[in-house]
Amino acid sequence: MSNEIAQRVKVGCIGVFLVAAFQANGAWSVMKDKVQAQHNVTESVYRWTESFAALNKSIEAWGKTYSKETSLQDLRGLLELANLNAAGLSIKTDDVGVQAVEPVKHNNLNIGLTKICLGSQGVGDGKSLEVSAPDYRTLFAGIKTLTDRPDISIKNIVVLGDKKVPTANLGEFCVLLSRS
């Protein structure tokens, strides 16, 4: 009888050991899956943080490139922002008016910019801004300075040779402003 009990105890121990081994293996598998899931989440957060940091640089550059539209009080402020004098160009400020104000779109989506277009009264179709300079070299250099600016948009340029001073009409001359 004692052999029989010892035999049962051995079988029971082996059974308990096998059950414990299978449970440990299952627990290890679950733990391994949880560690992998946590690793994936950590990697995702890391990539998101890097992407956001890169985007932050773009946001800073955007803020330096485009003035906020709320910073302007009137037409005079807009003309000061365009800073035509620094480019060597002059305009008749009494003849200048706002021709259009509209959001800038790309692929039919607003991109956070507002386009304010200026025009001179009595010039062509009224959608052109007439600028002049003391000589043609200054006129062309000033126009080049304006076209190099990302916050200025000019659709077309017509140089007029029939004026006393070198003059050009800047078609759809617009200043781009950030809405945020």
Backbone as numpy.savetxt, mean C-alpha at the origin, in Angstrom:
# Nx Ny Nz CAx CAy CAz Cx Cy Cz
-2.47 -76.27 42.67 -3.29 -75.10 42.67 -2.42 -73.85 42.67
-1.34 -73.96 43.35 -0.48 -72.79 43.39 0.15 -72.54 42.03
0.41 -73.62 41.26 0.89 -73.45 39.90 -0.16 -72.81 39.03
-1.36 -73.20 39.25 -2.48 -72.65 38.47 -2.63 -71.15 38.76
-2.48 -70.77 40.00 -2.59 -69.36 40.38 -1.40 -68.59 39.82
-0.25 -69.17 39.89 0.95 -68.52 39.36 0.82 -68.34 37.85
0.23 -69.39 37.20 0.03 -69.32 35.75 -0.94 -68.20 35.42
-2.00 -68.08 36.17 -3.00 -67.03 35.93 -2.39 -65.64 36.18
-1.58 -65.55 37.21 -0.93 -64.27 37.53 0.00 -63.88 36.40
0.75 -64.85 35.84 1.64 -64.57 34.72 0.85 -64.09 33.51
-0.24 -64.81 33.20 -1.07 -64.43 32.05 -1.68 -63.05 32.30
-2.12 -62.82 33.50 -2.70 -61.51 33.84 -1.66 -60.40 33.71
-0.46 -60.67 34.19 0.61 -59.66 34.10 0.96 -59.39 32.64
1.06 -60.46 31.87 1.36 -60.29 30.45 0.25 -59.49 29.78
-1.00 -59.78 30.11 -2.15 -59.05 29.55 -2.11 -57.58 29.94
-1.84 -57.32 31.23 -1.76 -55.93 31.69 -0.61 -55.22 30.98
0.52 -55.93 30.84 1.67 -55.34 30.16 1.33 -55.02 28.70
0.64 -55.94 28.02 0.27 -55.71 26.62 -0.71 -54.55 26.49
-1.69 -54.51 27.38 -2.66 -53.40 27.35 -1.94 -52.08 27.62
-1.06 -52.08 28.59 -0.31 -50.85 28.91 0.58 -50.45 27.74
1.20 -51.43 27.09 2.07 -51.14 25.93 1.25 -50.54 24.79
0.07 -51.12 24.51 -0.77 -50.59 23.43 -1.28 -49.19 23.78
-1.65 -48.95 25.02 -2.10 -47.63 25.43 -0.96 -46.61 25.37
0.21 -47.03 25.77 1.37 -46.13 25.71 1.67 -45.77 24.26
1.57 -46.78 23.38 1.80 -46.52 21.96 0.75 -45.55 21.41
-0.50 -45.74 21.79 -1.57 -44.83 21.36 -1.37 -43.44 21.92
-0.97 -43.36 23.19 -0.72 -42.05 23.82 0.46 -41.36 23.14
1.48 -42.12 22.80 2.64 -41.56 22.11 2.23 -41.01 20.75
1.38 -41.74 20.06 0.91 -41.31 18.74 0.09 -40.02 18.85
-0.78 -39.95 19.86 -1.58 -38.74 20.08 -0.67 -37.56 20.45
0.30 -37.83 21.31 1.23 -36.78 21.73 2.03 -36.28 20.54
2.47 -37.19 19.69 3.24 -36.83 18.50 2.39 -35.95 17.57
1.12 -36.29 17.39 0.22 -35.49 16.55 0.01 -34.10 17.14
-0.13 -34.03 18.46 -0.33 -32.73 19.11 0.93 -31.86 18.99
2.09 -32.46 19.11 3.34 -31.71 18.96 3.45 -31.18 17.53
3.11 -32.00 16.53 3.16 -31.57 15.13 2.16 -30.43 14.88
0.95 -30.53 15.44 -0.05 -29.48 15.28 0.44 -28.17 15.91
1.05 -28.25 17.07 1.58 -27.06 17.73 2.71 -26.45 16.91
3.56 -27.30 16.36 4.64 -26.83 15.50 4.07 -26.09 14.28
3.03 -26.63 13.66 2.40 -26.00 12.50 1.82 -24.64 12.86
1.17 -24.54 14.01 0.60 -23.27 14.45 1.71 -22.25 14.70
2.78 -22.69 15.36 3.90 -21.79 15.64 4.53 -21.29 14.34
4.72 -22.17 13.37 5.27 -21.78 12.07 4.35 -20.78 11.38
3.05 -21.00 11.46 2.08 -20.10 10.84 2.14 -18.71 11.47
2.22 -18.66 12.78 2.31 -17.38 13.48 3.62 -16.68 13.11
4.69 -17.42 13.01 5.98 -16.85 12.65 5.93 -16.25 11.24
5.37 -17.01 10.28 5.25 -16.48 8.91 4.35 -15.25 8.87
3.26 -15.25 9.61 2.34 -14.11 9.65 3.06 -12.89 10.23
3.85 -13.10 11.29 4.58 -12.00 11.90 5.58 -11.40 10.93
6.30 -12.25 10.19 7.26 -11.75 9.19 6.53 -10.99 8.08
5.41 -11.52 7.62 4.63 -10.84 6.56 4.13 -9.49 7.05
3.65 -9.45 8.28 3.15 -8.20 8.82 4.27 -7.18 8.96
5.44 -7.64 9.39 6.59 -6.73 9.52 6.97 -6.16 8.16
6.94 -7.00 7.12 7.24 -6.53 5.77 6.17 -5.54 5.31
4.93 -5.81 5.63 3.84 -4.91 5.27 3.96 -3.59 6.01
4.43 -3.63 7.22 4.61 -2.42 8.01 5.57 -1.45 7.31
6.62 -1.98 6.69 7.54 -1.14 5.95 6.83 -0.47 4.77
5.95 -1.21 4.12 5.19 -0.64 3.00 4.24 0.45 3.50
3.63 0.22 4.64 2.71 1.21 5.20 3.48 2.49 5.55
4.69 2.35 6.10 5.50 3.52 6.41 5.88 4.27 5.13
6.26 3.54 4.09 6.62 4.18 2.82 5.40 4.87 2.22
4.24 4.27 2.32 2.99 4.86 1.82 2.74 6.19 2.52
2.91 6.19 3.85 2.68 7.41 4.62 3.66 8.53 4.27
4.89 8.16 3.91 5.88 9.16 3.52 5.64 9.67 2.10
5.05 8.84 1.26 4.85 9.20 -0.15 3.59 10.05 -0.34
2.51 9.69 0.33 1.23 10.35 0.12 0.80 11.10 1.37
0.54 12.39 1.21 0.02 13.19 2.32 -1.42 12.78 2.58
-1.85 12.98 3.82 -3.23 12.64 4.17 -4.16 13.74 3.67
-5.29 13.32 3.12 -6.21 14.32 2.58 -6.79 15.19 3.69
-6.80 14.68 4.92 -7.32 15.49 6.02 -6.37 16.61 6.41
-5.12 16.55 5.90 -4.15 17.60 6.23 -4.36 18.86 5.40
-5.20 18.79 4.37 -5.44 19.95 3.51 -6.68 20.71 3.95
-6.55 22.02 3.97 -7.68 22.86 4.35 -8.41 23.42 3.14
-7.65 23.76 2.09 -8.25 24.44 0.95 -7.37 24.28 -0.29
-7.75 24.98 -1.36 -7.02 24.92 -2.62 -5.58 25.41 -2.46
-5.39 26.41 -1.65 -4.04 26.94 -1.43 -3.13 25.85 -0.84
-3.64 25.10 0.11 -2.87 24.00 0.70 -2.53 22.94 -0.33
-3.46 22.67 -1.24 -3.22 21.70 -2.30 -2.12 22.20 -3.25
-2.16 23.49 -3.57 -1.12 24.06 -4.44 0.24 24.04 -3.75
0.26 24.29 -2.45 1.51 24.23 -1.70 2.05 22.80 -1.68
1.16 21.84 -1.58 1.57 20.45 -1.59 2.14 20.06 -2.97
1.53 20.55 -4.03 2.03 20.28 -5.38 3.41 20.90 -5.56
3.67 22.00 -4.88 4.98 22.64 -4.84 5.57 22.89 -6.23
4.78 23.52 -7.08 5.22 23.80 -8.44 6.42 24.76 -8.47
6.47 25.69 -7.54 7.59 26.64 -7.49 8.92 25.93 -7.30
8.95 24.89 -6.49 10.20 24.15 -6.28 10.67 23.48 -7.56
9.73 23.18 -8.45 10.08 22.58 -9.74 10.43 23.64 -10.78
10.40 24.92 -10.39 10.72 26.01 -11.31 9.55 26.43 -12.18
8.36 25.99 -11.83 7.16 26.30 -12.62 6.29 27.30 -11.90
5.56 28.08 -12.67 4.62 29.03 -12.06 3.26 28.88 -12.73
2.24 29.29 -12.00 0.86 29.25 -12.50 0.17 30.55 -12.10
-0.94 30.81 -12.76 -1.80 31.93 -12.36 -2.79 31.37 -11.36
-2.51 31.55 -10.08 -3.32 30.92 -9.04 -4.77 31.36 -9.06
-5.04 32.56 -9.55 -6.43 33.03 -9.60 -7.25 32.25 -10.62
-6.58 31.65 -11.60 -7.29 30.92 -12.64 -7.40 29.43 -12.36
-6.82 28.95 -11.26 -6.78 27.52 -10.97 -7.99 27.12 -10.14
-8.58 25.98 -10.49 -9.70 25.43 -9.73 -9.65 23.92 -9.70
-10.41 23.34 -8.80 -10.50 21.88 -8.70 -11.44 21.38 -9.79
-10.96 20.44 -10.59 -11.75 19.90 -11.69 -12.43 18.59 -11.34
-11.81 17.80 -10.48 -12.37 16.49 -10.12 -11.79 16.03 -8.79
-12.61 15.30 -8.05 -12.17 14.63 -6.82 -12.78 13.23 -6.89
-11.91 12.23 -6.90 -12.41 10.86 -7.02 -11.43 9.88 -6.39
-11.94 8.73 -5.96 -11.04 7.71 -5.39 -10.21 7.07 -6.50
-9.00 6.67 -6.16 -8.15 5.95 -7.10 -8.47 4.47 -6.98
-8.70 3.84 -8.12 -9.05 2.41 -8.13 -8.03 1.62 -8.93
-7.82 0.39 -8.48 -6.99 -0.56 -9.20 -7.76 -1.87 -9.24
-7.99 -2.41 -10.43 -8.81 -3.60 -10.60 -10.20 -3.41 -9.96
-10.76 -2.23 -10.16 -12.08 -1.85 -9.63 -12.17 -1.85 -8.11
-11.04 -1.77 -7.44 -11.02 -1.70 -5.98 -10.37 -0.39 -5.55
-10.98 0.28 -4.56 -10.37 1.48 -3.99 -9.07 1.09 -3.30
-8.02 1.86 -3.54 -6.72 1.52 -2.94 -6.33 2.47 -1.82
-7.25 3.31 -1.38 -6.97 4.18 -0.24 -6.39 5.54 -0.62
-6.48 5.89 -1.90 -6.01 7.20 -2.35 -7.17 7.98 -2.95
-7.08 9.30 -2.82 -8.03 10.20 -3.47 -7.25 11.04 -4.47
-7.82 11.19 -5.65 -7.20 11.97 -6.72 -7.94 13.29 -6.83
-7.20 14.40 -6.62 -7.78 15.73 -6.76 -7.10 16.39 -7.96
-7.90 16.65 -8.99 -7.35 17.19 -10.24 -7.59 18.70 -10.32
-6.56 19.40 -10.82 -6.61 20.85 -10.93 -6.59 21.25 -12.40
-7.22 22.37 -12.70 -7.21 22.91 -14.05 -7.23 24.42 -14.04
-6.74 24.99 -15.14 -6.74 26.45 -15.29 -7.95 26.85 -16.12
-8.64 27.91 -15.68 -9.80 28.40 -16.44 -9.35 28.93 -17.78
-10.15 28.65 -18.81 -9.88 29.16 -20.14 -8.77 28.43 -20.87
-8.35 27.29 -20.37 -7.29 26.53 -21.02 -7.90 25.25 -21.60
-7.85 25.13 -22.92 -8.31 23.91 -23.58 -9.68 23.48 -23.12
-9.76 22.25 -22.68 -11.03 21.67 -22.23 -11.33 21.96 -20.77
-10.50 22.76 -20.11 -10.70 23.10 -18.70 -10.15 22.04 -17.76
-9.61 20.96 -18.32 -9.06 19.89 -17.48 -7.53 19.93 -17.45
-6.94 20.98 -17.99 -5.49 21.10 -18.04 -5.02 22.24 -17.15
-3.86 22.05 -16.56 -3.26 23.08 -15.73 -2.15 23.74 -16.55
-2.25 25.05 -16.71 -1.24 25.77 -17.48 -0.10 26.19 -16.58
1.12 25.76 -16.92 2.32 26.12 -16.16 3.29 26.83 -17.09
4.11 27.69 -16.51 5.11 28.39 -17.32 6.42 28.45 -16.56
7.48 28.79 -17.29 8.82 28.88 -16.71 9.58 29.96 -17.46
10.67 30.45 -16.90 11.42 31.52 -17.57 12.09 31.06 -18.87
12.40 29.77 -18.99 13.00 29.26 -20.23 12.58 27.80 -20.42
12.83 27.27 -21.62 12.39 25.91 -21.93 13.14 24.86 -21.12
14.39 25.10 -20.83 15.15 24.14 -20.02 14.49 23.98 -18.65
14.13 25.10 -18.03 13.48 25.06 -16.72 12.09 24.43 -16.84
11.38 24.73 -17.92 10.04 24.16 -18.14 10.13 22.63 -18.21
11.04 22.12 -19.04 11.16 20.67 -19.20 11.67 20.00 -17.93
12.63 20.65 -17.25 13.14 20.09 -16.00 12.04 20.06 -14.94
11.23 21.13 -14.88 10.12 21.18 -13.92 9.08 20.11 -14.19
8.75 19.93 -15.46 7.77 18.89 -15.81 8.33 17.51 -15.46
9.61 17.29 -15.73 10.25 16.01 -15.39 10.19 15.78 -13.88
10.47 16.83 -13.11 10.40 16.72 -11.64 9.00 16.29 -11.21
7.97 16.88 -11.80 6.59 16.53 -11.44 6.25 15.10 -11.83
6.67 14.69 -13.03 6.33 13.33 -13.49 7.07 12.25 -12.70
8.17 12.62 -12.06 8.91 11.66 -11.24 8.28 11.46 -9.86
7.38 12.34 -9.48 6.76 12.25 -8.16 5.61 11.24 -8.17
5.61 10.28 -7.23 4.52 9.30 -7.20 3.18 9.88 -6.75
3.20 11.05 -6.11 1.95 11.65 -5.64 1.36 12.63 -6.64
1.93 12.70 -7.85 1.41 13.56 -8.91 1.08 12.67 -10.11
-0.07 12.93 -10.71 -0.47 12.19 -11.90 -0.76 13.21 -13.01
-0.17 12.98 -14.18 -0.39 13.85 -15.34 -0.71 12.94 -16.52
-1.87 13.17 -17.14 -2.28 12.31 -18.24 -1.54 12.64 -19.53
-1.42 13.92 -19.86 -0.70 14.31 -21.07 -0.08 15.69 -20.88
0.88 15.99 -21.76 1.61 17.26 -21.69 1.63 17.87 -23.08
1.21 19.15 -23.17 1.25 19.88 -24.43 2.10 21.12 -24.21
3.21 21.21 -24.94 4.08 22.38 -24.85 3.59 23.39 -25.88
3.37 24.62 -25.41 2.84 25.67 -26.27 3.99 26.57 -26.74
4.14 26.74 -28.02 5.20 27.57 -28.55 4.73 28.95 -28.97
3.45 29.24 -28.79 2.91 30.52 -29.24 2.75 31.54 -28.11
3.36 31.31 -26.97 3.26 32.22 -25.82 4.55 33.02 -25.69
4.49 34.15 -24.97 5.68 34.98 -24.75 6.71 34.26 -23.88
6.22 33.48 -22.92 7.11 32.70 -22.05 6.85 31.21 -22.31
7.85 30.38 -22.10 7.65 28.94 -22.28 6.51 28.43 -21.40
5.55 27.78 -22.03 4.32 27.37 -21.34 3.96 25.95 -21.76
3.33 25.23 -20.84 2.83 23.89 -21.14 1.49 23.69 -20.46
0.65 22.89 -21.08 -0.61 22.48 -20.47 -0.44 21.05 -19.98
-0.66 20.86 -18.69 -0.58 19.53 -18.09 -1.98 18.96 -18.00
-2.30 18.03 -18.89 -3.65 17.46 -18.94 -3.93 16.56 -17.76
-5.07 16.78 -17.15 -5.52 16.04 -15.97 -4.40 15.97 -14.93
-3.94 17.14 -14.53 -2.93 17.26 -13.47 -3.62 16.97 -12.14
-3.20 15.90 -11.46 -3.86 15.50 -10.22 -2.84 15.24 -9.11
-3.25 15.55 -7.91 -2.46 15.26 -6.71 -3.13 14.09 -6.02
-2.34 13.08 -5.66 -2.86 11.90 -5.00 -2.65 12.01 -3.48
-3.71 11.79 -2.74 -3.67 11.93 -1.29 -4.17 10.64 -0.63
-3.57 10.32 0.49 -3.97 9.14 1.25 -5.25 9.44 2.04
-6.16 8.48 2.06 -7.41 8.67 2.81 -7.27 8.22 4.25
-6.18 7.57 4.59 -6.04 7.08 5.97 -4.95 7.80 6.71
